[in-house]
Amino acid sequence: MIVDVHTHVPTHVSEVPPGEEIVDTKMRADRPIRITTTHRDFFKAMEPVDRVISFGIAMPPDRPAVIGEKDARKANDATAALVAAAPEKVIGFMTVWPEAPDALDEMERAYHDLKLRGLKLGPNYQNFDPLGENALRVYTKAQEFNLPILFHQGTSPIRDAPLRYAHPLVMDEVAIRFPELRIVMAHIGHPWEADCLVVIRKHPHVFADVSGRFYRPLSFYNGLRLAYEWAVMDKLLLGSDYPIAMPQETIDGLRRLDDFIKKHHLPEVPRELLEQIINRDTLALLGLS
């Protein structure tokens, strides 16, 4: 089964009204990205995969909502609506802003009423300390509900998003405190891939996804080669970061890595291990099967 663990819920159900379209030119060097998408756009892009995990991001009141939604309830309702459109395809993850007074109440609602099955957090985007008291209570609730958490990890072009909140070594401390919590570290923690890989190596329930990596081919190769050398290729999961990248682009990027290796006379990353990332039993690993 091919599972995309990292997609963002479309910004619109149907057409994007004139004047609301957002195009980003910073996320990728090779082409601009249309951030505003519809359900139709989403399901067309997801045709190459069997199952897909999708989510919103609950933003704090003082942050722009370009990459998320300031109202966690609205974000989670939008995710639930996407799941309802194709329940056999989409697995919805909830989101909360851990500093919100009602964060745990919203987790209860999203779990019991909306049936969302995981949690998405981006500590740098959401500007919360991932080892702070409010974050720890959210992880406690997630562990109680057996919710895997997908964390944004690594850099971003958002100027006021603190990089220290998204450094992979923070996840080591989270995993030590919550050993049964299933964690996915997005983007192999770029540009701190080595730090990410040593964390997933030591914790049985901590994984990394390869989203947003193929279009920076040298760092993509370096991260995967390091994963091979550290014997953690089996802890890498397929993810696209839709709409920043498409699932098919990501799959093709993994399968083209061998061409890059041969062109530049680099040490190998075995093809069969790359193919296993695409066809991994991801839902079982995350407790979602």
C-alpha positions as CSV (number, residue, x, y, z in Angstrom):
1,M,0.0,0.0,0.0
2,I,1.3,3.5,-0.9
3,V,0.5,6.0,1.9
4,D,1.2,9.7,1.8
5,V,1.6,10.8,5.4
6,H,2.0,14.5,4.8
7,T,-0.7,16.6,3.0
8,H,-2.4,19.8,3.9
9,V,-6.2,20.1,3.7
10,P,-7.3,22.2,0.7
11,T,-8.0,25.9,1.4
12,H,-11.3,25.8,-0.5
13,V,-14.0,23.1,-1.0
14,S,-14.8,24.3,-4.5
15,E,-13.6,27.1,-6.7
16,V,-11.0,29.7,-5.4
17,P,-12.7,33.1,-5.7
18,P,-10.9,35.8,-7.7
19,G,-8.5,37.7,-5.5
20,E,-8.0,34.9,-3.0
21,E,-5.4,32.9,-4.9
22,I,-2.0,32.7,-3.1
23,V,1.2,31.8,-5.0
24,D,4.4,31.1,-3.0
25,T,7.8,31.6,-4.6
26,K,10.0,30.8,-1.6
27,M,9.2,27.2,-0.7
28,R,10.8,25.7,-3.9
29,A,13.6,27.0,-6.1
30,D,12.4,25.1,-9.2
31,R,8.9,26.5,-9.5
32,P,6.3,28.6,-7.8
33,I,3.6,26.9,-5.7
34,R,-0.2,27.6,-5.7
35,I,-1.1,27.4,-2.0
36,T,-4.8,27.9,-2.6
37,T,-6.4,24.6,-3.7
38,T,-9.7,22.8,-3.9
39,H,-11.1,19.4,-3.0
40,R,-11.0,18.6,-6.7
41,D,-7.3,19.6,-6.9
42,F,-6.5,17.5,-3.9
43,F,-8.2,14.3,-5.0
44,K,-6.7,14.6,-8.5
45,A,-3.2,14.9,-6.9
46,M,-3.8,11.9,-4.6
47,E,-4.7,9.4,-7.4
48,P,-1.2,7.8,-7.3
49,V,-1.6,6.8,-3.6
50,D,-3.8,4.4,-1.8
51,R,-4.3,6.2,1.5
52,V,-3.4,9.8,2.5
53,I,-3.1,11.6,5.9
54,S,-4.3,15.2,5.8
55,F,-4.5,18.0,8.3
56,G,-4.6,21.7,9.0
57,I,-2.5,23.9,11.3
58,A,-4.0,25.9,14.1
59,M,-2.3,29.2,14.2
60,P,-1.9,31.5,17.2
61,P,-4.0,34.8,17.1
62,D,-1.0,37.0,16.4
63,R,0.3,35.0,13.4
64,P,-0.8,35.3,9.8
65,A,-3.1,32.5,8.7
66,V,-1.5,32.0,5.3
67,I,-0.2,28.5,6.2
68,G,-3.0,27.7,8.6
69,E,-6.2,28.6,10.3
70,K,-6.5,30.8,13.4
71,D,-9.6,28.8,14.6
72,A,-8.6,25.2,15.5
73,R,-12.3,24.2,15.4
74,K,-12.6,25.5,11.8
75,A,-9.4,23.8,10.8
76,N,-10.5,20.4,12.3
77,D,-14.0,20.8,10.8
78,A,-12.4,21.3,7.4
79,T,-10.3,18.2,7.8
80,A,-13.3,16.2,8.9
81,A,-15.2,17.4,5.7
82,L,-12.3,16.2,3.5
83,V,-12.4,12.8,5.2
84,A,-16.2,12.6,4.7
85,A,-15.7,13.2,1.0
86,A,-13.5,10.0,0.7
87,P,-13.4,8.1,4.0
88,E,-11.8,5.1,2.3
89,K,-8.9,7.3,1.1
90,V,-8.3,10.1,3.7
91,I,-7.2,9.8,7.3
92,G,-7.7,13.0,9.1
93,F,-5.3,14.4,11.7
94,M,-6.5,17.1,14.1
95,T,-4.6,20.3,15.0
96,V,-4.5,22.5,18.1
97,W,-2.5,25.5,19.3
98,P,-1.1,24.1,22.6
99,E,-1.2,27.5,24.2
100,A,-4.9,27.9,23.7
101,P,-6.9,27.5,27.0
102,D,-9.3,25.1,25.2
103,A,-6.7,23.0,23.4
104,L,-7.5,19.8,25.3
105,D,-11.2,20.3,24.9
106,E,-10.7,20.7,21.2
107,M,-8.7,17.5,21.1
108,E,-11.6,15.7,22.9
109,R,-14.1,17.1,20.3
110,A,-11.9,16.3,17.3
111,Y,-11.3,12.7,18.6
112,H,-14.8,11.8,19.8
113,D,-17.0,13.8,17.5
114,L,-15.0,14.2,14.3
115,K,-13.1,10.9,14.6
116,L,-9.8,12.4,13.6
117,R,-7.0,9.9,14.2
118,G,-3.8,11.8,14.7
119,L,-2.3,15.3,15.5
120,K,-0.4,17.8,13.4
121,L,1.8,20.4,15.2
122,G,4.4,22.9,13.9
123,P,6.1,24.4,16.9
124,N,8.0,27.0,14.9
125,Y,5.0,28.1,12.8
126,Q,2.7,28.0,15.9
127,N,5.3,29.7,18.1
128,F,5.1,27.4,21.1
129,D,7.9,25.8,23.1
130,P,7.7,22.1,22.2
131,L,9.0,21.2,25.7
132,G,6.8,23.7,27.5
133,E,4.1,22.8,30.0
134,N,1.2,23.4,27.6
135,A,2.8,21.3,24.9
136,L,3.5,18.4,27.3
137,R,-0.2,18.3,28.3
138,V,-1.1,18.0,24.6
139,Y,1.3,15.1,24.2
140,T,-0.1,13.4,27.3
141,K,-3.6,13.6,25.8
142,A,-2.3,12.4,22.4
143,Q,-0.7,9.4,24.1
144,E,-3.9,8.7,26.0
145,F,-5.9,8.6,22.7
146,N,-3.1,6.7,20.8
147,L,-2.8,9.6,18.4
148,P,0.4,9.7,16.3
149,I,1.8,13.3,16.0
150,L,3.4,14.6,12.9
151,F,5.7,17.5,13.7
152,H,7.1,20.0,11.3
153,Q,10.8,19.6,11.6
154,G,13.6,21.8,10.4
155,T,13.8,25.1,8.6
156,S,11.2,27.3,7.0
157,P,11.2,30.6,5.1
158,I,8.8,32.2,7.6
159,R,10.9,35.0,9.3
160,D,9.3,34.9,12.7
161,A,9.1,31.1,13.1
162,P,11.8,30.2,15.6
163,L,14.1,27.5,14.3
164,R,15.1,26.2,17.7
165,Y,11.5,25.0,18.2
166,A,11.8,22.8,15.1
167,H,15.2,21.3,15.7
168,P,15.2,17.4,15.6
169,L,17.0,17.0,18.9
170,V,14.0,18.4,20.7
171,M,12.1,15.3,19.6
172,D,14.6,13.1,21.4
173,E,13.5,14.7,24.7
174,V,9.8,14.4,23.8
175,A,10.2,10.7,22.9
176,I,12.1,10.0,26.2
177,R,9.2,11.5,28.2
178,F,6.5,9.8,26.1
179,P,8.0,6.5,25.0
180,E,4.7,5.1,23.6
181,L,3.9,8.2,21.6
182,R,4.2,7.6,17.8
183,I,6.0,10.6,16.3
184,V,6.7,11.5,12.6
185,M,9.4,14.1,12.1
186,A,8.7,15.8,8.8
187,H,11.2,16.6,6.0
188,I,13.9,14.4,7.6
189,G,14.5,17.4,9.8
190,H,16.1,19.4,7.0
191,P,18.8,20.8,7.1
192,W,19.6,18.8,10.2
193,E,19.2,15.4,8.7
194,A,21.9,13.7,10.7
195,D,20.3,14.9,14.0
196,C,17.0,13.6,12.8
197,L,18.3,10.2,11.9
198,V,20.1,9.6,15.2
199,V,16.8,10.4,17.0
200,I,14.7,7.9,14.9
201,R,17.4,5.3,15.3
202,K,17.1,5.3,19.1
203,H,13.3,5.5,19.6
204,P,11.2,2.6,18.3
205,H,8.1,4.7,17.7
206,V,9.8,7.7,16.1
207,F,9.9,8.0,12.3
208,A,10.7,10.6,9.7
209,D,9.0,11.5,6.4
210,V,10.7,12.4,3.1
211,S,8.4,15.2,2.2
212,G,9.7,18.3,0.6
213,R,13.1,16.9,-0.1
214,F,13.5,15.6,-3.7
215,Y,13.5,19.1,-5.2
216,R,16.8,19.8,-3.4
217,P,18.6,16.9,-4.8
218,L,22.0,17.1,-3.1
219,S,20.6,17.4,0.4
220,F,18.0,14.8,-0.5
221,Y,20.7,12.4,-1.5
222,N,22.8,13.2,1.6
223,G,19.9,12.6,3.9
224,L,19.1,9.2,2.3
225,R,22.7,8.1,2.2
226,L,23.1,9.0,5.9
227,A,19.9,7.0,6.6
228,Y,21.4,4.0,4.8
229,E,24.7,4.4,6.7
230,W,22.9,4.6,10.0
231,A,20.6,1.6,9.1
232,V,17.4,3.5,9.5
233,M,15.9,3.4,6.0
234,D,13.1,1.3,7.5
235,K,12.1,4.3,9.6
236,L,11.5,6.6,6.6
237,L,7.9,7.2,5.4
238,L,6.6,8.6,2.2
239,G,5.2,12.1,2.3
240,S,4.6,14.8,-0.3
241,D,3.8,18.0,1.6
242,Y,0.9,18.7,-0.8
243,P,0.4,21.3,-2.2
244,I,4.1,22.2,-2.0
245,A,4.8,19.0,-3.9
246,M,2.7,16.2,-5.4
247,P,2.8,12.6,-4.4
248,Q,3.7,11.5,-7.9
249,E,6.6,14.0,-7.9
250,T,7.9,12.6,-4.6
251,I,7.6,9.0,-5.8
252,D,9.4,9.9,-9.1
253,G,12.1,11.8,-7.1
254,L,12.8,8.7,-5.1
255,R,13.0,6.5,-8.1
256,R,15.3,9.0,-10.0
257,L,17.8,9.2,-7.2
258,D,19.8,6.4,-8.7
259,D,20.3,8.6,-11.8
260,F,21.6,11.4,-9.7
261,I,24.0,9.0,-7.9
262,K,25.4,7.6,-11.2
263,K,25.7,11.1,-12.8
264,H,27.8,12.4,-9.9
265,H,29.6,9.1,-9.1
266,L,28.3,9.0,-5.5
267,P,28.1,6.1,-3.1
268,E,24.9,4.1,-3.6
269,V,21.6,4.1,-1.8
270,P,20.1,0.7,-2.8
271,R,17.1,1.0,-5.1
272,E,15.2,-1.7,-3.2
273,L,15.3,0.4,0.0
274,L,14.1,3.5,-1.8
275,E,11.2,1.4,-3.2
276,Q,10.4,0.2,0.3
277,I,9.8,3.8,1.4
278,I,7.1,4.1,-1.3
279,N,5.5,0.8,-0.4
280,R,5.9,0.7,3.4
281,D,3.2,-0.6,5.8
282,T,3.0,2.9,7.2
283,L,-0.5,2.6,8.8
284,A,0.6,-0.3,10.9
285,L,3.7,1.5,12.1
286,L,1.6,4.5,13.2
287,G,-1.1,2.4,14.8
288,L,-3.6,3.4,12.2
289,S,-4.3,0.1,10.5
